[in-house]
Amino acid sequence: MALDPDLPIRFSPMHRLQWEEAQQKDVILYPEGMVELNQSSAEILKLCDGSRNLEQIVTELEAKFAATGLKDDILGFLQVALQNGWIQQS
């Protein structure tokens, strides 16, 4: 399954993204367990609210972190997130 760059991306309702105080990091919680996220991954997933597509997420993150050229890294992570069921597209 490939990410469609034109479709909005939303976090899966079967998972929960939250700050975990014990680990001092954001995590994805799901019935089978937990995935610890680095800061970059968490920032990407926080923007997956169903109102933004790939380009909008890239633009927002590049502006937030005063960086350019993040698209390939963001796309790569979102592909993994889609394959793991953490995000969805409609």
Summary of the structure (lengths in Angstrom):
residues: 90
radius of gyration: 12.7
end to end distance: 13.0
largest distance: 37.1
contacts: 235
relative contact order: 0.25
helix: 36%
strand: 28%
